Amino acid sequence: MLNYVKLEATRMLRNKRYIIFVVAFPVGFYLLYSNLWGAQADESTGLQGRIFLLVSMAAYGALAASIMSTAVPWAQERQAGWLRQLQITPLPGWAVIVTKMITALLLVLPALLLVTLAAVLVQHVSLSGQLLAVIAAMWVGAIPFAALGLTIGSLLRPDTAQPLAMICMFGLALLGGLWFPVAMLPETMRGIARALPSYDYADIGWQIAAGKVPGTASLAGWVAWAVVLSALAVFAFRRATVRG
């Protein structure tokens, strides 16, 4: 299974879409937005802009990495017959899912670390234990989005999985308050934002960055989404296995 993880990770690191959407975009957005209002305070969290944006852009990068590393690659593998090849190996079905999830989490790390590095070097954010706790929470918190990507890849063909993955990636980032603070959105949009897993995910990071214990609402929302999307991923994978 370790060799399979290494193969998956190496292949994704060579993927141009991964480099653009997962590395270039979040770092570029952070540098742009932090220069515009990094010294200001966010009204809803009380965080300084450069810290608020660090969590937001790290969350976006992690979300994008999770979906990009699972949805389209898995759909392409199914279409190419890779699933049938896996079925005749000693590797059990659960190990395939676990491998995909582990690979997705490994590929989340570059986004988290590079945005953090940009914040430390450019905006002089202090690399404290609190910030390390934020990174750890963001890393583990990416699980629901990896499950979402795996679900898409299991159910759809590559030409359909790619646009849907992009819509989910940008939609969750935009509507979940990762690109713009939720306080800036209209009232109706705020309600939508708070119902999305991307908001719960980022809110956990914002609260940790503010020195608080994450609230029950955000934790419960994240857990609920993690359970639902993971269950969907298992169901979709089993369906794809039967078809394969």
C-alpha positions as CSV (number, residue, x, y, z in Angstrom):
1,M,0.0,0.0,0.0
2,L,2.9,2.4,0.7
3,N,4.2,1.9,-2.9
4,Y,0.7,2.8,-4.1
5,V,0.6,5.9,-2.0
6,K,4.0,7.0,-3.4
7,L,2.9,6.4,-6.9
8,E,-0.3,8.4,-6.5
9,A,1.5,11.3,-4.8
10,T,4.3,11.4,-7.4
11,R,1.8,11.5,-10.2
12,M,-0.2,14.4,-8.7
13,L,2.9,16.5,-8.1
14,R,3.6,16.4,-11.8
15,N,0.0,17.6,-12.6
16,K,-0.1,21.2,-13.8
17,R,-3.6,21.7,-12.6
18,Y,-2.5,20.7,-9.1
19,I,0.4,23.2,-9.2
20,I,-1.8,26.0,-10.4
21,F,-4.9,25.7,-8.3
22,V,-3.3,24.3,-5.2
23,V,0.1,26.1,-5.0
24,A,0.0,29.2,-7.2
25,F,-3.6,30.4,-6.5
26,P,-3.7,30.3,-2.7
27,V,-0.2,31.8,-2.3
28,G,-0.9,34.4,-4.9
29,F,-4.3,35.3,-3.3
30,Y,-2.7,35.6,0.1
31,L,0.1,37.9,-1.1
32,L,-2.5,40.1,-2.9
33,Y,-5.1,40.3,-0.2
34,S,-2.7,40.6,2.7
35,N,-1.0,43.6,1.0
36,L,-4.4,45.2,0.5
37,W,-5.9,44.8,4.0
38,G,-3.5,42.6,6.0
39,A,-3.2,45.2,8.7
40,Q,-6.9,45.6,9.2
41,A,-9.0,43.5,11.7
42,D,-11.7,41.1,10.6
43,E,-15.0,42.1,12.3
44,S,-16.4,38.6,12.9
45,T,-13.3,37.0,14.3
46,G,-11.3,39.9,15.7
47,L,-8.2,38.5,13.9
48,Q,-5.7,40.7,12.2
49,G,-6.2,40.5,8.4
50,R,-2.9,38.8,7.7
51,I,-3.8,36.0,10.1
52,F,-7.4,35.7,9.0
53,L,-6.2,35.5,5.4
54,L,-3.6,32.9,6.3
55,V,-6.3,30.6,7.5
56,S,-8.7,31.4,4.6
57,M,-6.1,30.8,1.9
58,A,-4.7,27.7,3.6
59,A,-8.2,26.3,3.8
60,Y,-8.8,27.1,0.1
61,G,-5.5,25.4,-0.9
62,A,-6.2,22.4,1.2
63,L,-9.8,22.1,-0.1
64,A,-8.6,22.4,-3.7
65,A,-5.8,19.8,-3.1
66,S,-8.2,17.3,-1.6
67,I,-10.7,17.6,-4.5
68,M,-8.1,17.9,-7.3
69,S,-6.1,14.9,-6.1
70,T,-9.1,12.5,-6.0
71,A,-11.9,13.5,-8.4
72,V,-10.5,13.6,-11.9
73,P,-7.5,11.2,-11.4
74,W,-9.8,8.6,-10.0
75,A,-12.3,9.0,-12.8
76,Q,-9.4,8.7,-15.4
77,E,-8.2,5.6,-13.7
78,R,-11.6,4.0,-13.8
79,Q,-12.0,4.8,-17.5
80,A,-8.5,3.5,-18.3
81,G,-9.3,0.2,-16.6
82,W,-7.0,0.7,-13.6
83,L,-9.8,-0.3,-11.2
84,R,-10.1,-3.7,-12.9
85,Q,-6.3,-4.1,-12.5
86,L,-6.6,-3.3,-8.8
87,Q,-9.4,-5.8,-8.3
88,I,-7.1,-8.7,-9.3
89,T,-4.4,-7.7,-6.9
90,P,-4.2,-8.7,-3.3
91,L,-5.0,-5.1,-2.3
92,P,-8.5,-5.1,-0.7
93,G,-11.1,-2.5,-1.6
94,W,-10.9,-0.7,1.7
95,A,-7.1,-0.3,1.2
96,V,-7.7,1.5,-2.1
97,I,-10.0,4.0,-0.4
98,V,-7.6,4.5,2.5
99,T,-4.7,5.0,0.0
100,K,-6.6,7.7,-1.9
101,M,-7.4,9.5,1.4
102,I,-3.8,9.3,2.6
103,T,-2.5,10.5,-0.7
104,A,-5.0,13.4,-0.7
105,L,-3.9,14.4,2.8
106,L,-0.3,14.3,1.8
107,L,-1.0,16.6,-1.1
108,V,-2.7,19.0,1.2
109,L,0.5,19.7,3.0
110,P,2.2,21.8,0.3
111,A,-0.7,24.2,0.2
112,L,-0.8,24.6,3.9
113,L,3.0,25.0,4.3
114,L,3.5,27.3,1.4
115,V,0.7,29.7,2.4
116,T,2.1,29.7,6.0
117,L,5.6,30.3,4.6
118,A,4.4,33.3,2.6
119,A,2.7,34.7,5.7
120,V,5.8,34.3,7.8
121,L,8.3,35.7,5.2
122,V,6.2,38.5,3.7
123,Q,3.7,39.5,6.5
124,H,6.0,38.6,9.4
125,V,3.5,36.3,11.0
126,S,5.0,34.6,14.0
127,L,5.4,30.8,13.7
128,S,4.0,30.0,17.1
129,G,2.6,26.8,18.6
130,Q,-0.8,28.3,18.0
131,L,-0.1,28.6,14.3
132,L,1.1,25.0,14.2
133,A,-2.1,23.9,15.8
134,V,-4.0,25.8,13.0
135,I,-2.0,23.9,10.4
136,A,-2.7,20.5,12.1
137,A,-6.4,21.3,12.3
138,M,-6.5,22.3,8.6
139,W,-4.6,19.2,7.6
140,V,-7.0,16.7,9.4
141,G,-10.0,18.9,8.5
142,A,-9.5,18.3,4.8
143,I,-10.9,14.7,5.0
144,P,-14.5,15.6,3.9
145,F,-13.3,17.3,0.7
146,A,-11.1,14.3,-0.2
147,A,-14.2,12.1,0.3
148,L,-16.2,14.5,-1.9
149,G,-13.6,14.2,-4.7
150,L,-13.5,10.4,-4.4
151,T,-17.3,10.4,-4.7
152,I,-17.2,12.5,-7.9
153,G,-14.4,10.3,-9.4
154,S,-16.3,7.1,-8.6
155,L,-19.6,8.2,-10.2
156,L,-18.6,10.3,-13.2
157,R,-16.5,10.1,-16.4
158,P,-13.4,12.3,-16.5
159,D,-15.0,14.8,-18.9
160,T,-17.9,15.2,-16.5
161,A,-15.9,14.9,-13.2
162,Q,-13.5,17.7,-14.1
163,P,-16.1,20.5,-14.5
164,L,-18.1,19.3,-11.4
165,A,-14.9,19.1,-9.3
166,M,-14.0,22.7,-10.4
167,I,-17.5,23.9,-9.6
168,C,-17.4,22.3,-6.1
169,M,-13.9,23.6,-5.5
170,F,-14.6,27.2,-6.4
171,G,-18.2,27.1,-5.1
172,L,-17.2,25.9,-1.7
173,A,-14.4,28.5,-1.5
174,L,-16.5,31.4,-2.7
175,L,-19.7,30.6,-0.9
176,G,-18.0,29.3,2.2
177,G,-16.3,32.6,3.0
178,L,-12.8,31.6,2.1
179,W,-12.3,34.3,-0.6
180,F,-14.4,37.0,1.1
181,P,-15.3,37.3,4.8
182,V,-18.8,36.1,5.4
183,A,-19.6,39.5,7.0
184,M,-19.3,41.1,3.6
185,L,-22.0,38.8,2.1
186,P,-25.7,39.5,1.9
187,E,-27.8,38.1,4.8
188,T,-29.2,35.2,2.6
189,M,-25.7,34.3,1.4
190,R,-24.4,34.3,5.0
191,G,-26.9,31.6,5.9
192,I,-25.8,29.5,2.9
193,A,-22.1,30.0,3.9
194,R,-22.6,28.8,7.4
195,A,-24.3,25.6,6.1
196,L,-21.3,24.6,4.0
197,P,-18.4,22.4,5.2
198,S,-15.9,24.9,3.9
199,Y,-17.1,27.5,6.4
200,D,-17.1,25.1,9.3
201,Y,-13.6,24.0,8.2
202,A,-12.2,27.5,8.0
203,D,-14.1,28.7,11.2
204,I,-12.3,26.0,13.2
205,G,-9.0,27.4,12.0
206,W,-10.0,31.0,12.6
207,Q,-11.1,30.2,16.2
208,I,-7.8,28.3,17.0
209,A,-5.8,31.2,15.5
210,A,-7.7,33.6,17.8
211,G,-6.7,31.5,20.8
212,K,-10.1,30.0,21.3
213,V,-11.5,26.5,21.5
214,P,-13.4,25.7,18.3
215,G,-17.2,26.2,18.8
216,T,-19.6,23.3,19.1
217,A,-21.5,24.4,16.0
218,S,-18.5,24.4,13.7
219,L,-17.1,21.1,15.1
220,A,-20.5,19.4,14.8
221,G,-20.9,20.7,11.3
222,W,-17.5,19.4,10.3
223,V,-18.1,16.0,11.8
224,A,-21.5,15.7,10.2
225,W,-20.1,16.6,6.7
226,A,-17.2,14.2,7.3
227,V,-19.5,11.3,8.1
228,V,-21.9,12.0,5.3
229,L,-19.3,12.6,2.6
230,S,-17.2,9.6,3.7
231,A,-20.2,7.3,3.6
232,L,-21.0,8.6,0.1
233,A,-17.4,8.0,-1.0
234,V,-17.6,4.4,0.2
235,F,-21.0,3.8,-1.5
236,A,-19.8,5.4,-4.7
237,F,-16.6,3.3,-4.7
238,R,-18.5,0.1,-4.1
239,R,-20.8,1.0,-7.0
240,A,-17.9,1.7,-9.2
241,T,-16.3,-1.6,-8.2
242,V,-19.5,-3.5,-9.2
243,R,-19.5,-1.7,-12.5
244,G,-15.8,-2.3,-13.0
